[in-house]
């Protein structure tokens, strides 16, 4: 089966553009791929996706040449194993607050002796046994993009040790969660949030880790790219659709007013 590597694309291009998906429709994922997005983040933390739905969205991503990543509900080896076996090429792991959290997350993505991932060479990720055991294990260990969310006030004090953990690929600032923990919920470009981003950026640079963030407008994207973000998650499928629908309604109303 066709594997679209987010890790290889990030290394080759120096920048990735993705989108969170919370609508269980393969057509949404295919449309993002056809629009030139690099990756999709199937959001199991905030959307009620079953394993079957997740697998169908991963298939759609592979068909549309867009890298399928999954945000798991929690930093749990069982949750992580399920989506990796379905064929996810990367993971968003929320609420990382300590180096122990980071170590647990990375270990869940690696086979023994490097980690604790359960080994089954007959799952979808291994082409149901058609891929050699050696190639399956090597690809899984070396080509899974590990994105850790640093999104709470108390985790900022430990960001250096979190990112020092071997196997972390992207330090991802969750601006909504972080703004909430700072007592300024929703003020995602507040000076305090931007100061936190600079601290994360400094730690990421010192440990050779890419910097990621969420943006919900071109203005926000400009700010975070200016802060050094090379892994950008732009908005959510439902918000993009709602926003475009609202814009169409306003445009049609203006046309009608102009003709009256």
Secondary structure, 3 states (H helix, E strand, C coil): CCCCCHHHHHHHHCCEEEEEECCCCHHHHHHHHHCCCCEEEEECCCCCCCHHHHHHHHHHHHHCCCEEEEECCCCCHHHHHHHHHHCCCEEEECCCCCHHHHHHHHHHCCCCCCCCCCCCCCCHHHHHHCCCHHHHHHHHHHCCEEEEEECCHHHHCCHHHHHCCCCCCEEEECHHHHHHHCCCCCCCCCHHHHHHHHHHHHHHHHCCCEEEEEECCHHHHHHHHHCCCCEEEEEEHHHHHHHHHHHHHHHHHHHHHHHC
